[in-house]
Amino acid sequence: MKPEFDYGDRVRVTRNVRDDGTFPGKDVGDLLVRRGSIGTVIEIGTFLQDQIIYTVHFLDIDRIIGCRQEELIGADDEWNPSRFESREKVVATRSFAIDGEVVVPKGTIGEIIKVLRDMPGGVHYHVSFPTKFLCIPEASLEALPPGTAVPETVAAPTEAEES
């Protein structure tokens, strides 16, 4: 396990960082640093001996945050901003079919599982819909309108349900 970044390196956070209950004066879930923000590595450590954690000072908001290695890229690396973030609910703007059979109808609500910024054609997302887990281009999704009722669970089916 070797650190990708060093002390003094400028880094960009690739996803919103929210309070997990360890940041003083904030509530769990409060936004601490917005994705795309740039900071400077001031300390490097580990968590549970299998994750590298960087202490990053975000000067523009004067906040020091612990970030996992997978949440960071070099400040000068290519950055493709995304409209959505992990765990956000979205709506399919078109139907999706596999072998000619519609598996996700237009208007279906899904949940962003992962943001893929380096796909050909732009940003894509792994989206969990009630019946399928699909890779969807950003242009095929809309934000869930405010006040929309969300099903209790928006999750991909288990193997038993797919059979």
C-alpha positions in Angstrom: 0.0 0.0 0.0 1.8 3.0 -1.3 0.5 6.6 -1.2 -0.3 8.1 -4.6 0.2 11.6 -3.3 2.9 13.3 -1.2 3.0 16.2 1.3 2.3 19.5 -0.4 0.7 17.9 -3.5 -2.4 19.7 -4.8 -5.3 17.4 -5.1 -8.9 17.5 -6.3 -11.8 15.7 -4.5 -13.9 13.7 -6.9 -17.1 13.5 -4.9 -18.9 15.5 -2.3 -17.5 14.8 1.2 -20.1 14.8 3.9 -19.7 14.6 7.7 -19.7 11.0 8.9 -20.1 12.2 12.5 -16.4 13.0 13.1 -16.3 16.6 12.0 -16.8 19.0 15.0 -19.7 21.4 14.8 -21.4 19.7 11.9 -24.3 17.2 11.7 -24.0 13.8 10.1 -24.6 14.2 6.4 -23.7 17.9 6.2 -21.7 18.8 3.1 -18.0 19.5 4.1 -16.4 19.9 0.7 -18.0 20.0 -2.8 -16.7 17.7 -5.5 -14.1 19.4 -7.7 -12.6 21.4 -4.9 -8.8 21.7 -4.8 -6.7 21.4 -1.6 -3.2 20.6 -0.4 -2.1 17.3 1.2 -0.8 18.1 4.7 -0.6 14.6 6.2 -0.8 11.0 5.2 -2.0 8.1 7.3 -3.9 4.9 7.2 -7.3 3.6 8.5 -7.7 0.0 9.6 -4.2 -0.7 8.0 -5.8 -1.1 4.6 -6.9 2.4 3.5 -4.7 5.4 2.9 -6.2 8.6 4.3 -4.9 12.0 3.3 -5.5 15.1 5.4 -6.2 17.8 2.9 -6.4 21.5 3.6 -9.0 23.2 1.3 -7.7 26.8 1.5 -10.6 28.5 -0.3 -13.0 27.3 2.5 -10.3 27.0 5.2 -11.3 23.5 6.1 -9.1 20.5 6.8 -10.7 17.1 5.8 -9.6 13.5 5.8 -10.0 12.0 2.3 -9.6 8.4 1.1 -7.2 7.9 -1.8 -10.0 6.8 -4.2 -11.7 10.2 -3.5 -8.8 12.2 -4.9 -7.0 12.9 -8.2 -4.1 15.3 -8.9 -5.3 18.9 -9.1 -4.0 19.1 -12.7 -5.5 15.8 -13.9 -8.4 15.9 -16.3 -11.6 16.6 -14.5 -15.0 16.0 -16.0 -17.7 17.6 -13.7 -20.8 15.6 -13.3 -24.4 16.6 -12.8 -25.1 13.8 -10.2 -23.4 12.3 -7.3 -23.4 8.8 -5.7 -26.7 8.1 -3.8 -28.7 10.7 -5.7 -32.0 9.7 -7.0 -32.5 10.2 -10.8 -35.2 9.6 -13.5 -34.6 7.8 -16.8 -35.4 10.1 -19.6 -35.8 7.2 -22.1 -36.5 3.5 -21.9 -33.6 1.0 -21.8 -33.8 -2.4 -23.4 -31.7 -5.5 -23.5 -32.1 -7.8 -26.5 -35.1 -5.8 -27.6 -37.0 -6.2 -24.2 -37.5 -3.0 -22.2 -36.0 -3.6 -18.8 -36.2 0.0 -17.5 -39.1 2.1 -18.9 -38.8 5.9 -19.3 -39.6 7.7 -16.1 -38.3 5.0 -13.8 -36.5 6.2 -10.7 -33.0 4.9 -10.0 -30.2 5.6 -7.6 -26.6 6.6 -8.7 -24.2 4.0 -7.4 -21.0 5.2 -9.0 -19.9 8.2 -11.2 -17.7 7.2 -14.2 -15.9 10.3 -15.5 -13.5 8.7 -18.0 -16.0 6.9 -20.3 -16.0 7.6 -24.1 -18.8 10.1 -24.8 -18.6 11.8 -21.4 -19.8 11.1 -17.9 -21.7 7.9 -17.3 -23.2 6.4 -14.1 -23.8 3.0 -12.6 -27.5 3.3 -11.8 -29.5 0.9 -9.7 -33.1 0.7 -11.0 -35.8 -1.5 -9.3 -35.3 -4.3 -11.8 -31.8 -3.8 -13.2 -28.3 -2.3 -12.6 -27.2 -0.4 -15.7 -24.4 1.9 -17.0 -26.2 5.0 -18.2 -24.9 8.1 -20.0 -25.5 11.4 -18.2 -27.7 12.8 -21.0 -30.2 10.0 -20.4 -30.9 11.0 -16.8 -32.7 13.9 -15.1 -32.7 15.0 -11.4 -35.6 13.7 -9.4 -38.1 16.6 -9.2 -38.6 18.0 -5.7 -41.5 16.4 -3.8 -41.5 13.2 -5.9 -42.4 10.2 -3.9 -39.5 7.8 -3.9 -40.0 4.0 -3.5 -38.7 2.7 -0.2 -36.0 0.7 -2.0 -34.4 1.5 -5.3 -32.0 -1.4 -5.6 -30.9 -3.9 -8.2 -32.6 -7.3 -7.9 -30.9 -10.2 -6.2 -29.8 -13.2 -8.3 -32.8 -15.1 -7.1 -35.2 -12.3 -8.4 -33.5 -12.2 -11.8 -33.9 -16.0 -12.4 
